[in-house]
Amino acid sequence: MPRWKELPAEISSSERQLLVQLRRLKDHSDLSLAALAGRTSYSRSSWERYLNGKKPVPRKAVEELARVCGTEPTRLLVLYDVAERSRPRAAAAGRTDDAPSASPKSARPLEPAREAEPEPEQERETSSAAAPGPEPEPKPEPEPIPEQRQPESRRPGRTVPLGWLVAVVVLAVAVSFGAGLLTARAWDDDAPAKKKTGSVAAGTGYLRGQTYECAVQRKDGRLRAGHSDTREMLLDINSTGFDVVEAQCLLREKGFDPGVFDGLYDERTKGAAKKFQQAHHLVVDGIIGPDTWRELRR
């Protein structure tokens, strides 16, 4: 079975859960990406982008993958709807895959400005120069006629003073920089407390590469390590977050030590999960789901 690439850290947990299930379905079908492209309406490169989290997977692709693998798509479509609601509106608006963009309409050329009509004084000078007769008396040079301004209606567009534009850009950069400093300081101040108490809610403030403490205790009849209260989240290879820290702590409490408590579902964590599932007569696939969570919290 090929090893999948790690999913991008910026995608939501619901999107990650959907992709984990699609990967698992594809692996169990023993179909390669090329074979999958031959049986669906999506290319091999499209499936590679979808399953590695590079591009949101369309709803139709989820249905076709379930059909090709002989699985009822209802559960996958529920996961898809949850992931769809967690995506930004801008990403949901650009849902179509590889769709050709409509060619922009050609801009209408500006109407050429009309030539200024000659001044009456100039016409009189021209006609007098052409008519035969005695040489006219020299006249004083006329004052220069001021240049006519182009009417407002014929200007190509409204311009903004350069000084105002520079001031707005500088202000926006300063505000963004200040907000970034405040956010970074808040994370730095909060990080030690998370490591000591281990009571941060799942999905907030998780830092990769940090080891968290396990303070497992029984509350309301269930074991809890203080990192997550989930009992349904699906965890598999490359899953990250406080849900994984919670599972690692509970595995050690049950006597199946994964060796590390950093929130990364790696091969060691999956091996500990398989041993726990085998000891409790569960499906031994290394994927922590509702059945495994139920046994871990007993």
N, C-alpha and C positions, 0 to 999 in steps of 0.2 A: 504494500500500500504506500503511495508516494507521500512524502512529508509536505504538508502545506506550508505556505509562507505565513509569517505572523501577520495578523490583521492590523490595519492602521489604528493607532491609539485614539484618533479623534472621532471614530464612529461611536454611536451610542450603544448601550448594553443590549437594547432590544434588536438593533441591527446586527450586532455581533452574534446574538443567539440564533437569529434567522440564518446567518451564513454558516454557523456551526452545524445546524441541522441539514442544510443543503449539501455541505461538504460530506457529512456522514452518509447521506442518501446516495450521493454520487459514488463514494468509496464502496459501499455495500453492493452497488450494482455492477462493479468491476468494469465500468465504462470509462474509456479515456476521454479527454476533452475533444479529440477529433471524432470519436464515435458519437459523442453527445451532440456535436455540431451536425453530424450526418442525420440524426434522428429528430432534430428540432429545427426551428426556423432561425436560430442564432448561430453565429460563426464561432470557431474555436477561440479566437482572440476575445470575442465578447464574453464567452463563458469564463475565460481566464480572468478578465477584469471584474466580472461579477463576483466570482467565488473568492477572490483575493481582496475584496473590499475597495477596489480602485474606482468602481462606478456602481451606483445603486442598481440592484437587480429589478427588472420590471416584473409586474404581477403576472403577465403572460408567460414569462420565462419560468416562474415558479410553478405554474400549472403544467407546462410542458415537461419540466424535469420530473415532477411527480408522476405524470402519465407514462413517460418513458421507463421510469423505474418501477412501475406497477404499484404505486402507493396512492392512497386517498389524499387529495391535496387540501382537505379542509383545515387540518391542523397547521399546515405550512402557511395557508392564506391568512389564518388568524395571526400568526407571528408576523406575516408581511404587513398586515394592517396596523399592528402595534408599532412596527419599525417605521412605517410610512408617516404616522403621526408625529414621530420624534424627529423626523428630518426637517431641516430648514425649509421655509416656503419657497425660497429661490431654487433649492435643489429639486423640490417636488414639481416646480413649474417646468423644469427642463427634463422631464421624465423620458421623452422619446429617445430611442437609441439609434444612433447613426442616421437620423432623419435629415435629408437635405434641407438646408435652410433656404427660405424663399429669397429670391433675388430682389434687392431693394429697388424701388422705383427710381428711375433716373430723375435727377433734379431738374426742374424747369429753369432754363437759362434766364438770366436777368434781362429785362428789356433794356436795350441800349439807350443811353441818354440822348435826347434830341440835341441837335446842334443849335447853339444860341443864334437867334436871329440877329442880323447886323443892325447896328444902331442907326437911327435916321440920319445922324450927322455924317456917318461913314458913307451912306448911300448918296447923299448930296455931293460929297467930295468926289465920288466915283463918276457921277453923271456930269459934273462940271468939268472934270478932266477929260472926258470923252468928247464933249461938244466943242466944235471949232469956234474961235473968236479971240478977242484980245486976252492977253495974259492976265489972269485975275490978280488982284492985290494980295500980298502975303497976309495970311491970317495967323493970329497967335495960336501956338500949339495947344490943343485941347488937353485938359487935365486927364490923367489916366483913369480909365473906368475901373472901379473895383471889381475883382473877380467874383462872379456869381457863384453862390453856394448851391450845392446840389440839394434839391428839396428833400425833406425828411422821408417822404414816402418812397423815394427811390434809393435810399441807402440799403446796402445788402443786409444789415443786421444791427442790433443794438450792441454797443461796445461798453465794457466795464473798465473803469480806470485801473491802470496797472497797480497803483498804490493800494487800492482797496483789495484787489485780488491777492497780493502778497501778504497783506495783513491778515486776511481770512485764513490763508494756508498756514502761516506761522502760529496763529491762535489754535487751529485744529491740532497741529503737531504738539504744541505745549500741553493741551488738554489730554491727548492720548498718552504722552509720556508720563504725566502726573498720575493718570489712572493706572498705568502699568506699574509704577513704583509702589502705589498703595496696595495693589493686589499682591505683588511679590512679597512685600513686607508682611501682609496678613498671612500668607502661606508660611513664611519663615517663622513667624511668631507662633503659629498654630501647630507646626510640625512636631515639636517636642511633646506637646500634650497628647497628640495622637499616639506617639510611641509609648508613652508611659501608661496612659489609661486604656487605650484601645477601644474607645467608645464612640468613634466617629461613625456617622451613618453611612451606609453603602452608597458609592457613587459620588462622594464629596471629598475632595482633598486627597485622593489617593496619589502617592508618589511611587513611581517605579524605582526599583533598586533599593528600597528601604525595607528593613526587617521589622516586623511588628510583633508585639508581645501577645501571648495567649493567656487570658484570664478567664478560663472556662468555669462557669457556675450554672447551677440549675435554677431556672426561673419559670414559674407557671407550669411546672412539670416537664420542661424541655431544657436541654443543654444549650447554652449560648456562650460564645466567646466575646461578645460585645462589638463585633465588627459588622454584622449583618443579621437581619431577622428573616431572611428568605427561606422558603421551604420548597420552591419550585424552579428557581433559576437553573438552567442547564449549563454545566461547565465542562469544557473539553480542552484539548491542547491549544495553547496560546490565549486562553481566556485570562483576563486580568481584572483586578479590582478587589474591593473589600469582601465580595462574595467568596473569592478564592481564598483570602486570608481566613475567613470564617471556616471554610471547609478544611483547610490545612490544620487549623487548631483543633477542630473536632476529630479529625483523623488521628492526631497524636493522642488526644484524650482517650480514644477507643483502642489505643495500642498499635496503631499503624502509622508510625512517624514518617512524614514526607521529607524530613530533614531540613526544611527551610520554610519560613513564614513571610514571604515577600509579596504575596498576591499574584504570582505568575504560575499558571497551571502548566507545569513542565512535565517531562517524562517521569521524574521521581514522584511527583504528586499523583500522576495517573497510575503509576505502579502501586502506590499505597492504596488508591481508591479501588483498584482491581482486587487486591488482597482482602480489603474490607468487604467488598461485594461477594466474593467467594465464601468468606466466613459466615455471611448472613444470608446465604442462599438467594442472592439477587442476580440479575443479568450481569455477567462479568464483561463489561465493555469499557470500563474506565471512565465513563461519562456520568457525572453526578447529576441526577435528576430528582424528581419528586420522591421516588421510592428510596433512593439512597439518602436524601436529606431526612426523610422520616426516621430511618434507622440511626443516622448520626445524631439526631437530637433526642433519642430515647434516653 
